[in-house]
Amino acid sequence: SNQQLQSPCTYAFMVNPMTSIRTSGDVNKKMNEVLTSNTGWNAEGNQVRQPRAGFYAKEPNAHFSLKIDASMETKYMTIMSMKSYGDNFKDTILEVDVQIERKGDAAEVGVGVKSSKYEVTGYHETKTSIHIPHKFELPDGGAEKGDSIVVNFRLVSGSYFKIAGLAFCRY
């Protein structure tokens, strides 16, 4: 479709009956495009009934890393995650560490690399479960076409978390 050609995102998916990502298999396929390592996260859930498809952590310290090769100028990362009131959501904190690897940079890891750390929590008092977008500015002015965006996700508190979408976009 025309819309996809003009997508402002270098990588994005959202679990939604209206999108092409509906099942845990869809989530798995999409995550595997960019995953570089994974301990304790799994694509799970159902298409229609609860719990819905998503990328789930169900153990403390679960972590995964991904690397996205920017196909366009990319300035923002959005994490769509679940906030809920259940005991398993209490005190949950996902720590997200992002860095941009510049095209043609020396392969010396960590030399002059600017990174940003963000935190996303999973608990709220409201007696409902909702998906909330958390939008973060990428470090160092974002990625240019040809750069790589490297992101490490770690559940630093709690033992349960659900990601329902990730987007790396121009705006």
Backbone bond lengths (Angstrom), bond angles and torsions (degrees), N, CA, C in turn:
res aa  C-N    CA-C-N  psi(-1)  N-CA   C-N-CA  omega(-1)  CA-C   N-CA-C  phi
1 S - - - 1.468 - - 1.510 110.23 -
2 N 1.304 115.08 154.49 1.459 122.59 -178.57 1.517 111.94 -56.69
3 Q 1.322 113.92 -39.59 1.457 120.54 -176.45 1.525 111.17 -57.47
4 Q 1.335 115.59 -39.58 1.455 118.12 -175.71 1.514 111.70 -68.57
5 L 1.311 117.08 -32.45 1.458 120.18 177.85 1.519 110.46 -62.85
6 Q 1.322 116.20 -31.21 1.463 120.47 -177.05 1.518 112.73 -99.37
7 S 1.310 116.27 13.12 1.457 118.84 -178.53 1.518 110.28 -56.38
8 P 1.336 116.92 133.45 1.467 119.99 179.35 1.524 112.21 -82.96
9 C 1.333 117.43 10.07 1.459 119.60 -173.37 1.525 111.75 -117.92
10 T 1.312 115.23 140.21 1.456 120.11 177.03 1.528 110.48 -82.22
11 Y 1.336 116.47 -25.09 1.463 121.71 175.21 1.523 106.96 -158.03
12 A 1.324 116.80 132.06 1.469 118.55 178.60 1.516 110.46 -162.47
13 F 1.320 115.35 144.54 1.458 120.09 167.03 1.518 108.36 -152.46
14 M 1.308 115.41 152.62 1.455 122.37 177.16 1.512 107.34 -143.73
15 V 1.324 116.92 126.85 1.454 119.61 176.74 1.523 107.95 -72.14
16 N 1.323 116.12 120.78 1.452 120.57 -174.44 1.519 108.15 -167.83
17 P 1.338 117.66 135.98 1.464 119.15 178.53 1.528 112.14 -57.96
18 M 1.331 117.45 -21.92 1.458 121.40 -177.35 1.532 112.26 -87.97
19 T 1.326 117.73 -8.39 1.462 119.38 179.66 1.527 109.32 -108.24
20 S 1.312 116.43 179.65 1.468 120.24 179.85 1.531 111.08 -81.83
21 I 1.328 117.30 -2.41 1.471 120.67 179.58 1.523 108.73 -104.97
22 R 1.343 115.72 101.07 1.466 119.47 -175.16 1.515 112.93 -125.15
23 T 1.328 117.07 -29.36 1.467 120.79 -172.49 1.528 110.54 -112.40
24 S 1.328 115.48 166.17 1.462 119.14 176.66 1.531 110.20 -63.11
25 G 1.338 116.84 -31.47 1.466 120.78 175.85 1.516 111.88 -63.18
26 D 1.346 116.32 -40.27 1.469 120.86 176.85 1.527 110.56 -62.20
27 V 1.339 115.60 -43.88 1.470 121.14 -179.19 1.532 109.50 -63.41
28 N 1.310 115.13 -44.71 1.460 121.21 -179.66 1.528 110.90 -57.49
29 K 1.327 115.86 -47.61 1.459 122.15 -178.32 1.531 110.55 -61.73
30 K 1.330 115.07 -44.16 1.466 120.58 -178.00 1.535 110.99 -66.96
31 M 1.330 117.03 -43.11 1.468 120.68 179.42 1.528 110.92 -66.44
32 N 1.337 116.75 -37.85 1.456 119.69 -178.26 1.525 113.34 -66.84
33 E 1.328 116.82 -16.59 1.471 119.76 174.82 1.530 111.06 -63.73
34 V 1.334 116.60 -28.06 1.470 119.46 -170.79 1.527 115.10 -126.98
35 L 1.344 118.01 -11.59 1.467 120.70 -177.92 1.522 111.44 -65.12
36 T 1.335 116.60 134.56 1.465 120.64 173.05 1.523 110.70 -110.86
37 S 1.323 117.61 -23.38 1.469 121.06 173.33 1.517 108.48 -159.49
38 N 1.337 115.66 155.86 1.461 119.17 -177.38 1.522 110.13 -158.65
39 T 1.322 115.41 125.49 1.459 121.91 173.67 1.523 108.53 -130.79
40 G 1.326 116.50 108.71 1.458 119.78 171.34 1.510 116.99 92.32
41 W 1.329 118.30 4.60 1.469 120.92 176.00 1.527 108.81 -110.43
42 N 1.342 116.49 140.98 1.456 120.70 -179.94 1.519 111.46 -142.97
43 A 1.320 114.44 144.33 1.464 119.98 170.70 1.526 106.92 -77.20
44 E 1.327 116.00 120.31 1.462 121.53 -176.89 1.511 109.15 -144.01
45 G 1.339 114.86 175.13 1.462 119.72 172.83 1.515 112.44 105.49
46 N 1.314 114.14 175.01 1.458 122.52 -172.70 1.516 111.92 -110.25
47 Q 1.334 113.84 164.18 1.456 119.51 -178.65 1.526 111.72 -75.79
48 V 1.358 116.05 -42.31 1.456 118.99 -174.88 1.519 112.13 -115.61
49 R 1.329 116.45 -55.11 1.462 117.19 -176.68 1.530 111.11 -81.61
50 Q 1.334 114.60 162.20 1.464 121.33 179.55 1.526 110.09 -73.20
51 P 1.331 119.84 153.02 1.460 124.04 -12.06 1.527 110.46 -73.77
52 R 1.316 114.23 141.78 1.452 121.04 -178.10 1.520 111.21 -74.31
53 A 1.315 114.50 161.32 1.466 120.65 179.68 1.528 111.17 -57.35
54 G 1.315 115.07 143.47 1.457 121.39 177.14 1.515 109.47 -175.93
55 F 1.329 115.38 -177.22 1.458 121.95 176.05 1.522 105.63 -105.37
56 Y 1.335 116.52 113.12 1.462 121.98 -168.66 1.525 112.37 -113.30
57 A 1.332 115.31 140.24 1.463 121.94 165.52 1.514 106.86 -106.96
58 K 1.333 116.16 136.11 1.465 118.95 179.50 1.525 110.74 -133.75
59 E 1.317 116.51 26.05 1.467 120.39 176.97 1.524 108.61 -149.01
60 P 1.345 117.52 151.08 1.458 120.66 179.40 1.523 110.17 -61.08
61 N 1.335 115.33 147.77 1.460 121.76 174.28 1.529 113.75 66.13
62 A 1.332 117.89 12.19 1.467 120.15 176.70 1.523 108.60 -57.50
63 H 1.333 116.37 137.47 1.465 118.62 -177.53 1.521 111.27 -147.58
64 F 1.324 114.61 150.32 1.458 119.50 173.33 1.515 108.85 -145.90
65 S 1.322 114.94 158.37 1.460 121.21 178.78 1.518 108.52 -128.29
66 L 1.314 114.46 147.78 1.453 118.14 175.12 1.512 110.54 -139.04
67 K 1.308 114.45 158.48 1.461 121.14 178.95 1.515 107.66 -134.85
68 I 1.327 114.37 124.89 1.452 120.53 -177.71 1.517 108.79 -118.59
69 D 1.327 116.15 124.22 1.461 119.92 175.93 1.522 107.75 -86.06
70 A 1.320 115.41 116.36 1.464 119.83 -174.05 1.528 110.66 -69.48
71 S 1.322 115.69 124.30 1.462 120.91 177.99 1.530 110.57 -94.06
72 M 1.330 115.22 -1.50 1.467 121.52 -179.36 1.526 107.52 -162.23
73 E 1.306 115.31 171.43 1.463 119.69 174.13 1.531 108.19 -57.89
74 T 1.329 116.62 127.55 1.464 121.13 -174.98 1.521 108.82 -131.55
75 K 1.331 116.60 118.41 1.465 120.41 -172.58 1.527 114.63 -113.42
76 Y 1.325 116.83 -19.62 1.465 119.55 -173.46 1.526 112.16 -132.98
77 M 1.310 114.05 148.46 1.451 122.26 171.97 1.523 107.16 -118.90
78 T 1.323 116.88 129.74 1.459 120.72 175.74 1.522 108.87 -117.90
79 I 1.325 115.49 129.54 1.456 121.74 176.45 1.520 107.44 -111.35
80 M 1.319 116.15 117.77 1.462 120.43 176.87 1.530 106.37 -94.05
81 S 1.319 116.75 113.92 1.466 117.94 -176.18 1.522 110.68 -135.34
82 M 1.327 114.25 162.24 1.452 119.30 -176.56 1.519 111.89 -87.21
83 K 1.309 115.32 134.71 1.468 121.32 168.66 1.519 106.25 -111.84
84 S 1.340 115.55 134.38 1.453 118.54 -178.79 1.522 110.23 -149.74
85 Y 1.314 115.58 174.43 1.462 122.01 -174.18 1.522 112.44 -106.22
86 G 1.336 117.67 -6.43 1.466 120.58 -176.40 1.518 111.66 -63.34
87 D 1.322 116.06 156.03 1.464 120.82 179.33 1.520 112.00 -55.19
88 N 1.334 116.59 -35.81 1.466 118.67 -177.90 1.531 112.63 -68.21
89 F 1.337 117.00 -13.76 1.468 120.04 178.51 1.536 112.33 -93.69
90 K 1.344 117.20 -11.83 1.466 120.47 -176.89 1.515 111.14 -61.33
91 D 1.332 115.77 137.78 1.469 122.90 175.33 1.532 113.99 58.13
92 T 1.328 118.02 21.48 1.461 118.20 178.76 1.522 110.72 -82.72
93 I 1.322 115.02 131.46 1.466 120.87 177.31 1.524 108.86 -134.69
94 L 1.315 114.88 123.50 1.460 121.52 173.63 1.523 107.44 -99.67
95 E 1.328 116.04 121.46 1.462 120.48 177.15 1.523 108.33 -97.62
96 V 1.322 115.08 131.18 1.454 121.09 -175.75 1.527 108.36 -123.49
97 D 1.308 115.13 121.29 1.456 121.76 -176.63 1.533 107.58 -115.57
98 V 1.323 117.07 122.35 1.468 121.30 -173.38 1.511 110.93 -121.84
99 Q 1.317 116.31 136.51 1.460 118.53 169.85 1.519 110.71 -140.91
100 I 1.316 114.87 155.35 1.460 121.77 179.19 1.526 107.87 -106.03
101 E 1.318 116.18 125.40 1.462 120.29 172.78 1.516 107.23 -99.30
102 R 1.329 115.28 116.34 1.460 120.09 -176.53 1.518 111.65 -73.67
103 K 1.316 114.52 141.31 1.454 121.38 177.09 1.529 109.00 -56.08
104 G 1.324 116.65 129.33 1.458 119.51 176.83 1.511 114.27 77.60
105 D 1.341 117.57 7.70 1.466 119.82 176.42 1.517 110.48 -65.65
106 A 1.303 116.59 150.96 1.457 120.86 171.37 1.529 107.71 -57.56
107 A 1.305 116.04 146.27 1.473 120.28 -175.12 1.524 112.63 -77.24
108 E 1.328 116.58 9.88 1.470 119.07 177.94 1.520 108.78 -71.88
109 V 1.296 114.78 109.67 1.465 119.56 -174.79 1.528 110.91 -68.63
110 G 1.303 115.17 133.70 1.459 119.54 172.91 1.512 115.21 82.09
111 V 1.303 117.67 -3.66 1.467 118.97 179.99 1.525 109.38 -79.28
112 G 1.311 115.01 110.97 1.464 120.24 177.57 1.514 114.03 64.21
113 V 1.328 116.66 16.67 1.465 118.57 178.65 1.516 109.12 -83.24
114 K 1.326 115.55 124.63 1.460 119.08 177.01 1.517 108.27 -86.79
115 S 1.318 116.18 132.93 1.461 118.15 176.17 1.524 109.26 -129.33
116 S 1.302 115.53 160.93 1.461 121.51 176.84 1.513 108.56 -127.78
117 K 1.337 114.82 144.12 1.463 120.55 176.49 1.522 108.93 -114.75
118 Y 1.322 115.18 135.41 1.455 120.72 178.22 1.517 109.00 -129.29
119 E 1.318 116.23 158.03 1.462 120.41 176.21 1.519 110.08 -127.39
120 V 1.328 115.16 138.50 1.455 121.64 176.84 1.529 107.37 -125.76
121 T 1.314 116.46 129.07 1.463 119.39 -179.50 1.533 109.74 -101.38
122 G 1.328 115.75 159.21 1.459 120.11 -175.55 1.513 115.18 -112.18
123 Y 1.351 117.48 -3.03 1.464 119.56 -172.85 1.525 112.14 -109.45
124 H 1.314 116.32 142.89 1.469 120.64 163.37 1.523 108.93 -147.44
125 E 1.332 115.82 163.87 1.470 122.17 -174.39 1.528 112.51 -77.36
126 T 1.335 115.45 -29.00 1.462 120.04 -175.58 1.521 110.85 -58.04
127 K 1.331 116.52 135.36 1.461 119.96 -175.18 1.531 111.69 -80.22
128 T 1.291 115.85 57.29 1.458 120.71 178.31 1.519 108.89 -155.42
129 S 1.317 116.15 152.75 1.461 120.66 176.46 1.518 108.25 -104.41
130 I 1.315 116.50 124.68 1.460 119.99 -179.43 1.523 110.46 -135.42
131 H 1.318 114.77 154.02 1.464 120.57 174.42 1.522 108.62 -94.86
132 I 1.313 115.79 130.14 1.459 121.15 -176.41 1.522 109.30 -123.42
133 P 1.337 117.23 132.42 1.456 119.12 175.60 1.526 110.90 -82.35
134 H 1.310 115.83 131.61 1.469 121.65 175.39 1.518 106.46 -114.29
135 K 1.328 115.74 112.91 1.467 120.37 -174.50 1.523 109.88 -105.13
136 F 1.324 115.88 126.41 1.468 121.00 -177.56 1.519 109.93 -125.59
137 E 1.328 114.83 143.13 1.452 120.31 174.61 1.521 109.00 -76.45
138 L 1.312 117.00 133.77 1.461 119.99 176.62 1.529 109.30 -69.99
139 P 1.346 116.72 148.95 1.480 119.29 -177.42 1.526 112.27 -68.19
140 D 1.318 115.07 160.81 1.461 122.08 168.76 1.529 112.47 59.28
141 G 1.352 116.04 33.69 1.461 119.57 177.76 1.515 114.64 79.73
142 G 1.321 116.46 5.33 1.458 119.81 177.95 1.515 113.09 89.42
143 A 1.330 115.03 -172.86 1.468 121.52 -177.44 1.513 109.86 -103.78
144 E 1.333 115.38 144.26 1.457 121.66 169.88 1.521 107.40 -95.95
145 K 1.314 116.43 164.81 1.460 120.60 175.50 1.528 108.80 -54.88
146 G 1.337 116.60 129.77 1.465 120.47 179.77 1.521 113.89 98.81
147 D 1.341 116.64 -18.82 1.466 119.82 174.54 1.528 109.28 -76.78
148 S 1.333 116.35 166.62 1.459 120.25 173.86 1.520 109.70 -116.51
149 I 1.315 115.72 142.94 1.458 122.46 176.44 1.529 106.24 -106.88
150 V 1.327 115.88 119.06 1.462 120.92 -177.82 1.525 107.83 -111.65
151 V 1.327 116.42 125.04 1.462 120.23 -175.51 1.529 109.80 -130.22
152 N 1.326 115.22 131.63 1.469 122.16 174.77 1.522 108.59 -112.49
153 F 1.325 115.92 126.99 1.457 122.81 179.05 1.527 107.82 -112.45
154 R 1.336 116.88 130.93 1.462 119.58 179.18 1.523 110.22 -142.35
155 L 1.321 115.55 131.08 1.465 120.89 176.35 1.529 107.20 -81.62
156 V 1.336 116.00 96.49 1.469 120.11 -173.17 1.523 112.50 -86.78
157 S 1.332 116.55 -14.13 1.459 120.31 176.73 1.522 108.43 -146.03
158 G 1.322 116.25 139.68 1.451 120.42 -177.87 1.519 111.16 84.55
159 S 1.328 115.88 -178.22 1.454 119.71 -176.59 1.528 112.37 -140.98
160 Y 1.330 116.07 25.01 1.459 119.11 -180.00 1.523 108.87 -151.75
161 F 1.330 116.02 132.94 1.465 118.75 177.51 1.514 108.40 -158.12
162 K 1.328 116.17 147.26 1.460 120.24 177.15 1.520 110.65 -130.26
163 I 1.329 114.94 125.62 1.463 122.04 172.36 1.521 107.51 -105.26
164 A 1.319 116.62 127.92 1.467 121.23 -177.75 1.523 111.50 -110.71
165 G 1.325 116.18 -0.61 1.453 118.86 178.65 1.518 111.59 -179.20
166 L 1.327 115.32 152.25 1.462 122.08 175.40 1.525 106.87 -139.44
167 A 1.322 115.95 141.27 1.473 119.27 177.88 1.514 109.82 -144.64
168 F 1.311 115.01 135.72 1.460 122.29 176.70 1.519 105.83 -123.40
169 C 1.347 115.61 107.67 1.452 119.96 -164.54 1.530 113.14 -134.42
170 R 1.336 112.70 167.31 1.462 120.86 179.72 1.531 110.78 -70.26
171 Y 1.337 115.97 -36.72 1.462 119.57 179.69 1.497 111.28 -144.14
